[in-house]
Amino acid sequence: MLISAAAAAEPIDTAPGARAWSVFVSPYAWAASLIGDAAIAGRRTAVAVPFSEVLSHLDLAVMGNIEVGNGLYGVYLDGQHVETSQRAQALGLRLGIGITTTRLSAGAFFKLHEVALGGQTVFNRPRTLSLEPTAGLRWTRLSADIGVLGLGFGKASDWYDPFAGLRINADLDARWNLFVQADIGGTGASQYSAQIQAYLGYRTYLLGHETVLRAGYRAIHQVHEAADFTGRGRFRWDVTQHGPALGLTMRF
């Protein structure tokens, strides 16, 4: 149940002698809905949660991306942490249900190919189109806590997915930029993931720093299956999170 968005680094001038390292900080918001199915203790249920419902139960959402690069290669860390809570009734008892979703993706990339498009950006760097293979590791944790009669019960499941993919950075003109990333990963049929994100960016200056304002769309599909805590079945998470995204990337 994430609300998140994505941010990609502004292409850096790769001319000899100009490959200084830069840090890109990218807070974002992702208005994600969920669709798919889940199973626990042998019981399967459909998952169809619109973003409006997620928002109505939202307690905390923290997400962002940090990237360090020098124009030829770099590394990044993307993270989302979302906490929701709600009240429910069961067997005449009032329950408090809290769900926390955390996802961290750490990866590296390098510039495989770059095409000069002519002209300069408003940041006085050449306009380019670049292709950047990327690979990394994604960690996901789902946890639920149930409170009743002053007692609390909790259970969590977490897993890792190695992934590989491709990033595309294209300078449409002096101010506008297009960024797309697609990746796929996992360890087998019972655990895999696929993600795509695309953003249109507008270059400007904020607080004296080069900044790209971004709007786009992001979707990630994850499948995870493991023994559940009841001992009577399997836990299975087969869900797609998708929705529009807003954010910005500031260069330091």
N, C-alpha and C positions, 0 to 999 in steps of 0.2 A: 504494500500500500504506500507507494512512494509518491512524493511530489518532487519532482526534480527536473533538471534541464541540462544542457550540456554546453561545454564551452571548449573551443578549440583555439590553439595558439595562432596568432597572426604570423604569416610567413616572414622570415627574417632574411635580410640581405645576406646572400652567401658569397659575395665577392671576397677574394683573398684579402686577409687583413681585417675583415669586418665581421668575423665570426665570434663575436663576444657572446658570453652566456647571458641569458635573460630569464627572468621568472615571470610567469603569467598566472595571475590569480583570478579565478572565475566563479563567483557565486551564481547560483541559478535557481529557478523554480520549475518544477515539472508537474503539470496538472494531469496526473496519470489515473486512468481507469484500469480495472482488472477484469479479465475474462479468461475462463478456462475451467478446470476442475481440480479438486483435491480429495484425498482419501485419508482416513485415519481409523484405526481399529476395525478395519474391514468395511467401513461405511464411506461411500463416495458421495460427494456433493458438488453441484455446479457452483462456480465462482463467477458472479456478475456484479461487480461493484463500480458504479459510476463515480467520477471524481467528486461530485456534489455530496455523495454519502461519505466518502473518505474525509472531506473537508469538515463536515458537520461533527465528526468524532475526533478531529485532530487535536492533539495536545502539544506536540513538538515536531518540528521538521528542520533539519540542518543538512545542507548539501552544498557541494562545491567541487571544484577541480583546481589542482595546482600542477603546473607544468614547468619544467626547466629544459631549455634547449639552446642550441647555438646555430640553428639554421640548417645543419646537416643531420643531426640526430638529437634525441632528447628522451626524457622520461616524464611520466605523469602519474598522478594519484587522483582518482575520482571517487567520491564518497557520498552516500545518502543514509540518513538516520531519521526514521519516522516513528513516532509513538502515537497510538490512538487508544481511546477508551470508550466504553459504552456500558449501559445498564441492560440487564435482561432478566426475565422471570422464568424459573424452572422449579417444578414441584412445590410451588407456593413460596419459594425462597427468592429473594432479590440477589442477583449476582452482579459483580463488577468484573468486567472482562477488559483486559489490557493487551494490546498486540503491538509488538515492536519489530520493525523491519530494518535491517542494516545491510548495506552492500558496499564493498570496497573493491575497486578495480585498480591494479597497479600494472603499468605497461611501459614499453619502450618503443621507439619508432626511429626510422631513418629515411632520409630523402633519397628515394630510388631514382626518380626522374623529375626534371624540371624544364618547363618550356617558358621562354620569355614571351610576354604578351604585348610588350611595348608600352612606353609611358611610365609614369610614376604614381604611387599611391600618395595620399595626403600626408603620409608619414615619411615621404621622400625616399622610398625604396622601390625598386623595379616591380612592376606588375608581373606576376607569374602564375603558372598552373603547375602544381606539384603532386606527385604520387608518393605516398609514404606508407610502406608496410608497417604493421604494428603487431606486437604480441605481448602477452602478459598473463596475469592470474587474477581471477575474480572470486571474492569471498562473499557468501551470502549467509545471513543468520535470520531465522524466523523464531520469535519467542512469544508465548502467550501466558498470561497470568490470570487466574480466576480467584476472586475473593468472595467468600460467603461466611456469614456468621462470625466475622472477625478473623477467619483463617484464610491463608493464601496458598495457592497451588500454582506451580509453574512448570513449563516444559519448553525446551528450545531444540531446534535442529539447525545445524550449519554445515556448509559444504564449500569446496573449492572447485573452480572450473578454469583450466588453462584455456586461453583463447588466442586466435590469430585473425588478422583482418587487414583492411586497407583504409587509409585516410586520403581524402582528396581536398586540396586547398586551391581555390580558383579566385583570382582577383577580377571581378566583373568590370569594374572601372576604378577610378581613383578612390572612391569611398566605399563601394559595395564589395563584399566578399562572400563566397559560398564555401561552406565546409560540410563534408559528408564523411561519416565513418560507418563501416559495416564490419562486423566480426562474428565469428562462430567458434564454439568451444565445447568442452565437456570431456567426459571420460568413457562414454558409452551410451547405449540406448536408454538406460535408466537415469542418466545424468548428462544433460547437454544444455547449451544455451545458444541463442542467436540474437544479435542486437543490430539495430540500424538507427542512426541519428543524422539529421540534416538541418543546417541552420543558415539563414541569411543574415549577414553581419553588416553593420554601418559604422565606419570609422569616425572617431571624434576624439576630443581631449577632455578628460575629467580630472580635476585636481592636479593638472599639469602632467598627467600620464597619458600615453597612448592607450586608447580604449576602443573596443569593438562592442557595440550593442547588438545582441543577437535574439532572433526569434526563429522558431522552427518546430520540429516534431521528433519525438523519440519513442522507440518501441523496443522492448526486450522480452523474449520468450525463454522461460526456464523450466526444465524438467528435473526433478530430484526425487529419488525413491530410496527409502531406507526403512529399517525396522522401527516401529513406533514404540512409545513408552508403555503401551498397554500389554504388549506381549501377545496380542491376539490378531495382529495384522501388520500391514505395511503403511507407512506414511508416504504419501505421494503428492507432489506439488507440480502441477502442469498448467502454468498460468502465463498469460501475456499481459504485460503492463504497457500502456501506450497513451499518448496524449501530447498536446502542444507544450512547448517549452519556451521560457524567456530567461535571459541572463546577460551577463557582460563579461568581457575579458579585459583585464587591466595589466599592462606591461610594466615591470619594474627593472 
